[in-house]
């Protein structure tokens, strides 16, 4: 407790100094979790504490940032980042340390340039595989790629050197999204900083490991994507042909994609159907097709989840959701005789905000039932959300989520817990927050926090 207060005091002093520096901006936030320990006379304990200081310095079109994360007993993470440009070249870089150990964790950077409609990019990373054990075990890798268009055709090319490929992210979401995801990936709900680049093996000799080529072009009555992959294991690895959004002439059914992949010795065919749903007033059904796993025929339609969201006016919103099936597939199929397998089922969960999440994609820590024991699951919820204006130009919000578990055998009406979160803003730069969880045996925990933006 004393250590946490000292850390908070030091950060407050730093915040005060930063507030008077013209080109500086940033934020400071602090939160503490309090629990009632019923085993020792219902005494309050503080099992968790966190505080984060972010500072940005902007000069000559460049932004240099520093972020420090502290927990109750440790200086968890410290990283420095820089974003800017010189002429036509854009630069992104991050340097990360684990002060608790202490050790260097990684250095990552990218540079890009656009010339005559062609964008070229290169990125690299140094990663310490032994940062947690104080035994330096450094690996290095880099990628070089580019993309552009020629008439109705587009091409993407990327070579990897002891580094996982990023060309798929560039193709599907764009280069800027790829930079954001791999260098600055951070979610609001289960925030944690992590690099998206992956060095494959330790060692500072970054040997060539792969080459990918994507070409998209009109073919017959559709657009065809052809991908070719070479690697250092088998040489020519595979060539794939992908077609998206195939109109079957059925208003409610779409062949979302059809993939044909050849290797030297195999061929695989995978497809995925998608239901076309009409807009509804406030209900959202989550439907999937039930299919024979090795044939392209449909055996049924499954209702996996149902949500409702209704604006009641005056800043009040009602939400509810029911999860009937925690695991359902992408309605894919693989042709009989293929050696390759198509994507299978995914596991879903509710977030604390009452949204469906594919657990494991962002990490199970984002699930509202993360950390519970046994087979208990949060299947259903009802919620009231209220927002409006607060003092001095700020805003306030209140949310109350009541969670249920259909597998409960000794709970009142299958009730598991009720979560209440309150946030009040004072002006545009200060926010106070408090939240608490209620369970059958009373108050489970309470979290209080404050955030300053300058």
C-alpha positions in Angstrom: 0.0 0.0 0.0 2.8 2.4 0.9 4.7 1.6 -2.2 1.6 2.3 -4.3 1.0 5.7 -2.7 4.7 6.7 -3.2 4.4 5.8 -6.9 1.2 7.8 -7.2 2.9 10.8 -5.5 5.9 10.7 -7.8 3.6 10.6 -10.9 1.6 13.5 -9.7 4.7 15.6 -9.4 5.7 14.5 -12.9 2.3 15.5 -14.1 2.6 18.9 -12.6 5.9 19.6 -14.3 4.6 18.3 -17.6 1.5 20.6 -17.5 3.7 23.7 -17.8 5.8 22.4 -20.8 4.2 23.8 -24.0 4.8 21.0 -26.5 4.0 18.3 -24.0 0.7 16.6 -23.7 -0.5 13.3 -22.3 -2.5 11.8 -19.5 -2.2 10.2 -16.1 -4.6 7.7 -14.7 -4.8 5.7 -11.4 -7.1 3.0 -10.2 -7.3 0.8 -7.1 -9.4 -2.3 -6.4 -10.8 -2.9 -2.9 -12.2 -6.2 -1.7 -14.0 -7.3 1.4 -12.1 -10.1 3.1 -14.9 -12.0 5.0 -12.3 -14.4 6.5 -10.7 -11.7 8.6 -13.6 -9.7 9.9 -14.7 -8.2 6.6 -11.6 -6.0 6.5 -10.9 -4.0 3.3 -7.9 -5.2 1.2 -6.4 -3.7 -1.9 -5.4 -6.7 -4.0 -4.8 -4.6 -7.2 -3.5 -1.2 -8.1 -2.5 0.4 -11.3 -1.3 3.7 -12.6 -0.2 4.9 -16.0 1.6 8.0 -17.1 1.7 8.9 -20.8 3.7 11.9 -22.1 4.0 13.1 -25.7 6.4 15.7 -27.0 5.6 17.1 -30.5 8.1 19.0 -32.5 8.8 19.5 -36.3 5.9 17.1 -37.2 7.3 14.4 -35.0 5.7 13.0 -31.9 7.9 11.4 -29.2 6.1 9.5 -26.6 6.8 7.7 -23.3 4.4 5.5 -21.3 5.0 4.0 -17.9 2.8 1.4 -16.3 2.9 0.5 -12.6 1.0 -2.1 -10.6 0.7 -2.6 -6.9 4.2 -4.1 -6.4 6.1 -3.4 -9.6 7.1 -1.1 -12.3 5.5 -3.3 -15.0 6.4 -1.7 -18.3 8.1 1.3 -19.8 8.2 2.1 -23.5 9.2 4.9 -25.8 7.7 5.5 -29.2 8.3 7.9 -32.1 6.1 8.7 -35.1 7.0 11.2 -37.9 8.2 11.7 -41.4 11.2 13.1 -43.3 10.2 14.1 -46.8 8.2 11.3 -48.4 9.3 8.8 -45.8 7.2 7.9 -42.8 8.7 6.4 -39.6 7.3 4.4 -36.7 9.3 3.0 -33.8 8.9 1.5 -30.3 11.5 0.6 -27.6 10.2 -1.5 -24.7 11.6 -2.3 -21.3 10.5 -4.4 -18.3 11.8 -2.4 -15.3 10.6 -5.0 -12.8 13.1 -7.6 -14.1 14.9 -5.3 -15.2 15.5 -6.1 -18.8 15.2 -5.0 -22.4 12.2 -6.6 -24.2 12.0 -5.4 -27.8 12.8 -2.7 -30.4 10.5 -2.5 -33.4 10.4 0.0 -36.3 8.9 0.6 -39.7 9.6 2.9 -42.6 7.4 3.5 -45.7 7.4 5.6 -48.8 5.0 6.1 -51.7 6.3 6.7 -55.1 4.2 7.0 -58.3 1.3 5.0 -56.8 3.5 2.3 -55.3 4.0 2.0 -51.5 7.1 0.4 -50.2 7.6 -0.6 -46.6 10.2 -2.2 -44.4 10.2 -3.2 -40.8 12.3 -5.0 -38.3 12.5 -6.1 -34.7 15.0 -7.1 -32.0 13.3 -9.3 -29.4 14.6 -10.6 -26.1 13.2 -14.2 -25.6 14.8 -14.3 -22.1 13.5 -11.0 -20.8 11.6 -12.7 -18.0 14.6 -14.7 -16.7 17.3 -12.0 -16.9 19.1 -14.2 -19.5 19.5 -12.2 -22.7 18.4 -14.3 -25.7 18.1 -11.9 -28.6 16.4 -12.7 -31.9 16.2 -10.4 -34.9 14.1 -10.3 -38.0 12.7 -8.0 -40.6 10.3 -7.8 -43.5 10.3 -5.9 -46.8 7.2 -5.4 -48.9 5.2 -3.2 -51.2 1.9 -2.8 -53.0 0.4 -0.9 -55.9 -2.2 -1.0 -58.7 -2.0 -1.2 -62.5 -5.4 -0.5 -64.0 -7.9 -3.0 -62.6 -5.2 -5.2 -61.1 -3.5 -4.8 -57.7 -0.4 -6.6 -56.4 1.1 -7.0 -52.9 4.6 -8.5 -52.4 6.4 -9.2 -49.1 9.6 -11.0 -48.1 10.2 -12.2 -44.5 13.6 -12.7 -42.8 13.1 -14.6 -39.6 9.8 -12.7 -39.1 6.1 -13.7 -39.3 4.3 -12.4 -42.4 2.2 -9.2 -42.2 1.0 -9.2 -45.8 -2.4 -10.6 -44.9 -3.1 -7.7 -42.6 -1.9 -5.2 -45.2 -4.2 -6.8 -47.8 -7.3 -7.1 -45.7 -7.1 -3.9 -43.5 -4.5 -1.6 -45.0 -1.0 -0.6 -44.2 -1.9 2.0 -41.6 -4.1 -0.5 -39.7 -1.2 -3.0 -39.8 1.1 -0.4 -38.2 -1.4 0.4 -35.5 -2.1 -3.2 -34.7 1.4 -4.5 -34.5 3.1 -1.6 -32.8 0.4 0.1 -30.8 -2.2 -2.6 -30.2 -4.3 -1.6 -27.2 -8.0 -2.4 -26.4 -10.2 -0.2 -24.2 -11.7 -3.1 -22.4 -8.8 -5.3 -21.6 -6.0 -2.8 -22.2 -2.5 -4.2 -22.4 0.4 -3.2 -24.6 2.0 -5.9 -26.7 4.0 -6.1 -30.0 2.3 -7.7 -32.9 5.5 -8.4 -34.8 6.9 -11.9 -34.2 10.5 -12.8 -34.4 10.5 -16.5 -35.2 13.8 -17.8 -33.6 16.6 -16.4 -31.4 19.8 -15.4 -33.1 20.9 -12.2 -34.8 21.4 -13.7 -38.2 18.1 -12.9 -39.9 18.0 -15.5 -42.7 15.3 -15.4 -45.4 12.3 -17.4 -44.3 9.4 -16.6 -46.7 8.0 -14.7 -49.7 4.4 -14.0 -50.4 2.8 -12.6 -53.5 -0.9 -11.5 -53.7 -2.5 -10.5 -57.1 -6.1 -9.4 -57.4 -7.6 -9.1 -60.9 -10.9 -9.3 -62.8 -11.7 -12.8 -64.1 -14.9 -13.7 -65.9 -17.8 -12.3 -63.8 -15.9 -11.9 -60.6 -12.6 -10.7 -59.0 -10.0 -13.3 -58.3 -7.3 -13.2 -55.7 -4.3 -15.4 -56.4 -1.7 -15.9 -53.6 1.7 -17.6 -53.9 3.9 -18.6 -51.0 7.6 -19.7 -50.9 9.5 -20.6 -47.8 12.8 -21.9 -46.7 11.4 -25.4 -45.7 10.0 -26.7 -49.0 10.7 -24.0 -51.5 7.4 -23.6 -53.4 4.8 -24.0 -50.6 1.4 -23.3 -52.1 -0.7 -21.3 -54.5 -4.3 -20.3 -53.7 -7.3 -18.9 -55.6 -9.9 -17.0 -53.6 -13.3 -15.7 -54.6 -15.4 -13.5 -52.2 -19.1 -12.7 -52.0 -20.5 -15.0 -54.6 -24.1 -14.3 -55.4 -26.0 -17.6 -55.5 -29.3 -16.0 -56.6 -30.8 -16.7 -53.2 -31.6 -13.3 -51.4 -30.9 -14.7 -47.9 -27.8 -16.7 -48.7 -24.3 -15.8 -49.9 -21.2 -17.8 -50.6 -18.9 -15.6 -48.6 -15.7 -17.1 -50.0 -14.5 -20.1 -51.9 -10.8 -21.0 -51.6 -8.9 -23.5 -53.7 -5.3 -24.2 -52.6 -2.7 -26.3 -54.3 0.6 -27.6 -53.0 3.0 -29.8 -54.9 1.2 -32.9 -53.6 -2.2 -31.8 -52.4 -5.3 -29.8 -53.3 -7.9 -28.4 -50.9 -11.2 -26.7 -51.4 -12.8 -24.7 -48.6 -16.0 -22.6 -48.6 -17.9 -20.4 -46.2 -21.6 -19.5 -46.5 -23.1 -16.4 -44.9 -26.7 -15.5 -44.1 -27.9 -12.2 -45.3 -30.1 -10.7 -42.5 -32.5 -7.8 -42.8 -32.2 -4.8 -40.6 -34.2 -5.0 -37.4 -35.4 -2.3 -35.0 -33.6 -3.3 -31.9 -33.0 -7.1 -32.0 -29.8 -8.6 -33.4 -29.7 -12.4 -34.0 -26.5 -14.3 -34.3 -27.3 -17.1 -36.8 -25.1 -19.7 -38.4 -25.6 -22.4 -40.9 -25.3 -26.0 -39.7 -23.4 -27.9 -42.4 -22.0 -31.3 -43.1 -18.3 -30.8 -42.4 -17.1 -32.5 -45.6 -19.9 -31.6 -48.1 -21.3 -28.4 -49.3 -24.9 -28.9 -48.2 -26.8 -27.3 -45.4 -28.6 -29.3 -42.7 -30.1 -26.4 -40.6 -29.8 -22.9 -39.2 -28.8 -22.3 -35.6 -29.7 -19.3 -33.4 -26.5 -18.9 -31.3 -27.2 -15.6 -29.5 -29.7 -12.8 -29.4 -29.2 -9.2 -28.2 -31.5 -6.2 -27.9 -30.6 -2.6 -27.5 -33.2 0.2 -27.2 -32.9 3.9 -26.7 -35.5 4.9 -24.2 -34.8 8.6 -24.5 -33.3 11.1 -22.0 -29.9 9.4 -22.2 -31.2 6.0 -21.1 -30.5 2.8 -23.0 -31.7 -0.7 -22.3 -29.6 -3.7 -23.3 -30.0 -7.4 -22.9 -28.4 -10.5 -24.4 -28.6 -14.3 -24.3 -25.9 -16.7 -25.4 -27.5 -20.0 -26.4 -24.4 -21.6 -27.8 -20.9 -20.6 -26.7 -19.2 -22.3 -29.7 -20.2 -22.1 -33.3 -18.5 -22.4 -36.6 -17.9 -20.2 -39.6 -20.3 -22.4 -41.6 -17.3 -23.6 -43.6 -16.9 -26.9 -45.5 -14.0 -28.9 -46.9 -14.4 -31.0 -50.0 -14.2 -34.8 -49.5 -10.7 -36.1 -50.1 -8.9 -32.9 -49.3 -6.0 -33.2 -47.0 -6.2 -29.6 -45.7 -8.8 -28.6 -43.2 -11.0 -25.5 -43.1 -11.5 -23.3 -40.2 -13.6 -24.8 -37.4 -15.7 -23.6 -34.5 -14.9 -20.5 -32.4 -15.6 -19.9 -28.8 -17.6 -16.8 -27.9 -18.1 -14.9 -24.6 -19.6 -11.6 -23.3 -17.5 -8.6 -22.7 -18.1 -6.3 -19.7 -20.0 -4.0 -22.1 -22.4 -6.7 -23.2 -20.9 -7.3 -26.6 -20.1 -10.7 -28.1 -16.4 -11.4 -28.4 -14.5 -14.3 -30.0 -12.6 -15.3 -26.9 -8.9 -16.0 -27.6 -8.7 -13.4 -30.4 -8.1 -10.6 -28.0 -7.3 -12.9 -25.0 -9.7 -14.5 -22.5 -9.0 -11.6 -20.1 -11.6 -9.6 -22.1 -14.4 -12.0 -21.2 -16.6 -10.9 -18.3 -16.4 -14.4 -16.8 -12.6 -14.5 -17.0 -11.0 -16.1 -13.9 -14.0 -17.9 -12.6 -13.6 -21.5 -11.6 -15.5 -24.7 -12.5 -18.0 -24.8 -15.3 -19.8 -21.5 -14.5 -20.4 -19.3 -17.5 -22.2 -15.9 -18.0 -25.0 -16.7 -20.4 -27.4 -13.8 -20.1 -27.6 -10.2 -19.0 -29.9 -7.2 -18.6 -28.4 -3.7 -18.4 -29.4 -0.1 -18.1 -27.0 2.6 -19.4 -27.4 6.3 -18.6 -25.3 9.2 -19.9 -25.6 13.0 -19.8 -23.9 16.2 -19.0 -22.0 16.8 -15.8 -20.4 19.8 -14.2 -18.3 22.4 -16.1 -18.7 20.9 -19.5 -18.0 17.3 -18.6 -20.1 14.2 -19.0 -21.2 11.4 -16.8 -22.2 7.8 -17.5 -23.8 5.0 -15.4 -24.1 1.4 -16.3 -25.6 -1.5 -14.4 -25.2 -5.0 -15.8 -26.9 -8.0 -14.1 -25.5 -11.3 -15.2 -27.0 -14.8 -15.2 -25.7 -18.3 -15.6 -28.0 -21.1 -16.8 -25.8 -23.8 -15.3 -26.2 -22.5 -11.7 -28.0 -24.9 -9.4 -28.1 -23.1 -6.1 -28.5 -19.5 -7.2 -31.6 -17.3 -7.1 -33.0 -17.2 -10.6 -29.6 -18.2 -11.9 -28.2 -14.8 -10.9 -24.4 -14.6 -10.8 -23.6 -10.9 -10.1 -24.4 -7.3 -10.8 -21.8 -4.9 -12.0 -22.2 -1.1 -11.6 -19.9 1.5 -13.1 -20.1 5.2 -12.6 -18.0 7.8 -14.4 -18.2 11.6 -13.9 -16.2 14.2 -15.9 -15.2 17.6 -14.6 -14.5 19.8 -17.5 -12.8 18.1 -20.5 -9.7 16.8 -18.8 -10.6 15.2 -15.5 -12.7 12.0 -15.0 -13.5 10.2 -11.7 -14.8 6.7 -11.8 -16.1 4.1 -9.4 -17.4 0.6 -9.9 -18.5 -2.3 -7.7 -19.6 -5.9 -8.1 -22.3 -7.5 -6.0 -22.7 -11.2 -5.6 -24.9 -13.5 -3.5 -22.6 -13.1 -0.5 -22.5 -9.3 -0.7 -20.0 -6.9 -2.0 -17.3 -8.7 -4.0 -15.0 -5.8 -4.9 -14.9 -2.1 -5.7 -12.7 -0.1 -8.1 -12.1 3.6 -7.9 -10.1 5.6 -10.4 -9.1 9.0 -11.7 -7.8 10.2 -15.1 -6.3 13.6 -16.1 -5.7 14.6 -19.7 -3.5 17.6 -20.4 
